[in-house]
Amino acid sequence: MLYSISKAAEKTSMSSYTLRYYEKIGLLPPPKRKNSGRRFYTETDIQFMTFLKSLKETGMSLEDMNEFVKDGCILEKINSDVKSAQLSPSINKRIEILTKHLEKMEIKKRELEEVISTTKGKLDTYYSILKEEVENK
């Protein structure tokens, strides 16, 4: 199935502006175009856009995202019989980027768990105060 930029934006919950911007800075490869010049995207493109969105939503910088994707799709290269030794530098770079990103997300997760715990404690305190008021009436 092929998607217009507006349908791709809808399907990925990204704006058309963001998709054009990502194309402009090289995060997305230039899309295929119809004779009219309109962009169209495949299901594989949609999956890749969704992956990029998840990286951005979890705090990865555009620079790291660009570094991650600059060598193109590893799976396409594997399917086109590129030797794994040729892929090793690119795979190692991606492992390094994702490992650093995962470490940052783990730190954020711990920080968020602390905030959640504090918030639950505050709620318990407030509920206790309200319960005491009701019991003392």
DRENBADO-231286 format. One record per residue (C-alpha): residue number from 1; residue in three letters; x, y, z. Coordinates in steps of 0.5 Angstrom, whole numbers, m for minus. Layout:
% DRENBADO-231286
<pt n="NUM" res="ala" c1="X" c2="Y" c3="Z"/>
...
This chain:
% DRENBADO-231286
<pt n="1" res="met" c1="0" c2="0" c3="0"/>
<pt n="2" res="leu" c1="2" c2="7" c3="m2"/>
<pt n="3" res="tyr" c1="1" c2="13" c3="3"/>
<pt n="4" res="ser" c1="1" c2="21" c3="1"/>
<pt n="5" res="ile" c1="5" c2="25" c3="6"/>
<pt n="6" res="ser" c1="m2" c2="27" c3="10"/>
<pt n="7" res="lys" c1="m3" c2="19" c3="11"/>
<pt n="8" res="ala" c1="4" c2="18" c3="13"/>
<pt n="9" res="ala" c1="3" c2="23" c3="18"/>
<pt n="10" res="glu" c1="m3" c2="21" c3="21"/>
<pt n="11" res="lys" c1="m1" c2="14" c3="21"/>
<pt n="12" res="thr" c1="6" c2="16" c3="25"/>
<pt n="13" res="ser" c1="3" c2="21" c3="29"/>
<pt n="14" res="met" c1="8" c2="26" c3="26"/>
<pt n="15" res="ser" c1="6" c2="32" c3="22"/>
<pt n="16" res="ser" c1="8" c2="33" c3="15"/>
<pt n="17" res="tyr" c1="12" c2="39" c3="17"/>
<pt n="18" res="thr" c1="16" c2="34" c3="21"/>
<pt n="19" res="leu" c1="17" c2="29" c3="16"/>
<pt n="20" res="arg" c1="19" c2="34" c3="11"/>
<pt n="21" res="tyr" c1="24" c2="37" c3="16"/>
<pt n="22" res="tyr" c1="27" c2="30" c3="17"/>
<pt n="23" res="glu" c1="28" c2="29" c3="10"/>
<pt n="24" res="lys" c1="31" c2="36" c3="9"/>
<pt n="25" res="ile" c1="36" c2="34" c3="14"/>
<pt n="26" res="gly" c1="37" c2="27" c3="12"/>
<pt n="27" res="leu" c1="34" c2="23" c3="17"/>
<pt n="28" res="leu" c1="29" c2="20" c3="12"/>
<pt n="29" res="pro" c1="31" c2="18" c3="5"/>
<pt n="30" res="pro" c1="28" c2="22" c3="m1"/>
<pt n="31" res="pro" c1="21" c2="19" c3="m2"/>
<pt n="32" res="lys" c1="19" c2="16" c3="m8"/>
<pt n="33" res="arg" c1="15" c2="21" c3="m12"/>
<pt n="34" res="lys" c1="9" c2="21" c3="m17"/>
<pt n="35" res="asn" c1="9" c2="24" c3="m24"/>
<pt n="36" res="ser" c1="5" c2="30" c3="m21"/>
<pt n="37" res="gly" c1="11" c2="31" c3="m16"/>
<pt n="38" res="arg" c1="7" c2="29" c3="m10"/>
<pt n="39" res="arg" c1="11" c2="24" c3="m4"/>
<pt n="40" res="phe" c1="9" c2="17" c3="m3"/>
<pt n="41" res="tyr" c1="11" c2="13" c3="2"/>
<pt n="42" res="thr" c1="11" c2="5" c3="3"/>
<pt n="43" res="glu" c1="9" c2="1" c3="9"/>
<pt n="44" res="thr" c1="17" c2="0" c3="10"/>
<pt n="45" res="asp" c1="18" c2="8" c3="10"/>
<pt n="46" res="ile" c1="12" c2="8" c3="15"/>
<pt n="47" res="gln" c1="15" c2="3" c3="20"/>
<pt n="48" res="phe" c1="22" c2="7" c3="19"/>
<pt n="49" res="met" c1="18" c2="13" c3="21"/>
<pt n="50" res="thr" c1="15" c2="10" c3="27"/>
<pt n="51" res="phe" c1="22" c2="8" c3="29"/>
<pt n="52" res="leu" c1="25" c2="15" c3="29"/>
<pt n="53" res="lys" c1="19" c2="18" c3="32"/>
<pt n="54" res="ser" c1="20" c2="13" c3="38"/>
<pt n="55" res="leu" c1="28" c2="15" c3="38"/>
<pt n="56" res="lys" c1="26" c2="22" c3="39"/>
<pt n="57" res="glu" c1="20" c2="21" c3="44"/>
<pt n="58" res="thr" c1="25" c2="18" c3="48"/>
<pt n="59" res="gly" c1="30" c2="24" c3="48"/>
<pt n="60" res="met" c1="35" c2="22" c3="43"/>
<pt n="61" res="ser" c1="38" c2="28" c3="39"/>
<pt n="62" res="leu" c1="37" c2="29" c3="32"/>
<pt n="63" res="glu" c1="45" c2="29" c3="31"/>
<pt n="64" res="asp" c1="45" c2="22" c3="34"/>
<pt n="65" res="met" c1="39" c2="20" c3="30"/>
<pt n="66" res="asn" c1="42" c2="22" c3="24"/>
<pt n="67" res="glu" c1="49" c2="18" c3="26"/>
<pt n="68" res="phe" c1="45" c2="12" c3="27"/>
<pt n="69" res="val" c1="41" c2="12" c3="20"/>
<pt n="70" res="lys" c1="47" c2="15" c3="16"/>
<pt n="71" res="asp" c1="49" c2="8" c3="13"/>
<pt n="72" res="gly" c1="42" c2="6" c3="11"/>
<pt n="73" res="cys" c1="38" c2="0" c3="12"/>
<pt n="74" res="ile" c1="42" c2="m5" c3="15"/>
<pt n="75" res="leu" c1="36" c2="m10" c3="14"/>
<pt n="76" res="glu" c1="36" c2="m8" c3="6"/>
<pt n="77" res="lys" c1="44" c2="m9" c3="6"/>
<pt n="78" res="ile" c1="43" c2="m16" c3="9"/>
<pt n="79" res="asn" c1="38" c2="m18" c3="4"/>
<pt n="80" res="ser" c1="42" c2="m15" c3="m2"/>
<pt n="81" res="asp" c1="48" c2="m20" c3="0"/>
<pt n="82" res="val" c1="52" c2="m15" c3="3"/>
<pt n="83" res="lys" c1="58" c2="m19" c3="7"/>
<pt n="84" res="ser" c1="57" c2="m18" c3="14"/>
<pt n="85" res="ala" c1="64" c2="m16" c3="15"/>
<pt n="86" res="gln" c1="62" c2="m10" c3="11"/>
<pt n="87" res="leu" c1="57" c2="m8" c3="16"/>
<pt n="88" res="ser" c1="61" c2="m9" c3="22"/>
<pt n="89" res="pro" c1="63" c2="m2" c3="23"/>
<pt n="90" res="ser" c1="56" c2="1" c3="22"/>
<pt n="91" res="ile" c1="53" c2="m4" c3="26"/>
<pt n="92" res="asn" c1="58" c2="m3" c3="32"/>
<pt n="93" res="lys" c1="56" c2="5" c3="31"/>
<pt n="94" res="arg" c1="49" c2="3" c3="32"/>
<pt n="95" res="ile" c1="50" c2="m1" c3="38"/>
<pt n="96" res="glu" c1="54" c2="4" c3="41"/>
<pt n="97" res="ile" c1="49" c2="10" c3="40"/>
<pt n="98" res="leu" c1="43" c2="5" c3="42"/>
<pt n="99" res="thr" c1="47" c2="3" c3="48"/>
<pt n="100" res="lys" c1="49" c2="10" c3="50"/>
<pt n="101" res="his" c1="41" c2="12" c3="49"/>
<pt n="102" res="leu" c1="39" c2="6" c3="53"/>
<pt n="103" res="glu" c1="44" c2="8" c3="59"/>
<pt n="104" res="lys" c1="40" c2="15" c3="59"/>
<pt n="105" res="met" c1="33" c2="12" c3="59"/>
<pt n="106" res="glu" c1="35" c2="8" c3="65"/>
<pt n="107" res="ile" c1="37" c2="14" c3="69"/>
<pt n="108" res="lys" c1="31" c2="18" c3="67"/>
<pt n="109" res="lys" c1="27" c2="12" c3="69"/>
<pt n="110" res="arg" c1="30" c2="12" c3="76"/>
<pt n="111" res="glu" c1="29" c2="19" c3="76"/>
<pt n="112" res="leu" c1="21" c2="18" c3="74"/>
<pt n="113" res="glu" c1="21" c2="12" c3="79"/>
<pt n="114" res="glu" c1="23" c2="17" c3="85"/>
<pt n="115" res="val" c1="18" c2="22" c3="82"/>
<pt n="116" res="ile" c1="12" c2="17" c3="82"/>
<pt n="117" res="ser" c1="14" c2="15" c3="89"/>
<pt n="118" res="thr" c1="14" c2="22" c3="92"/>
<pt n="119" res="thr" c1="8" c2="23" c3="88"/>
<pt n="120" res="lys" c1="4" c2="17" c3="91"/>
<pt n="121" res="gly" c1="7" c2="19" c3="98"/>
<pt n="122" res="lys" c1="4" c2="26" c3="98"/>
<pt n="123" res="leu" c1="m3" c2="23" c3="95"/>
<pt n="124" res="asp" c1="m3" c2="18" c3="101"/>
<pt n="125" res="thr" c1="m2" c2="24" c3="106"/>
<pt n="126" res="tyr" c1="m7" c2="28" c3="103"/>
<pt n="127" res="tyr" c1="m12" c2="22" c3="103"/>
<pt n="128" res="ser" c1="m10" c2="21" c3="110"/>
<pt n="129" res="ile" c1="m12" c2="28" c3="112"/>
<pt n="130" res="leu" c1="m18" c2="28" c3="109"/>
<pt n="131" res="lys" c1="m20" c2="21" c3="112"/>
<pt n="132" res="glu" c1="m18" c2="24" c3="119"/>
<pt n="133" res="glu" c1="m23" c2="30" c3="118"/>
<pt n="134" res="val" c1="m29" c2="25" c3="116"/>
<pt n="135" res="glu" c1="m27" c2="21" c3="122"/>
<pt n="136" res="asn" c1="m27" c2="27" c3="127"/>
<pt n="137" res="lys" c1="m34" c2="30" c3="125"/>
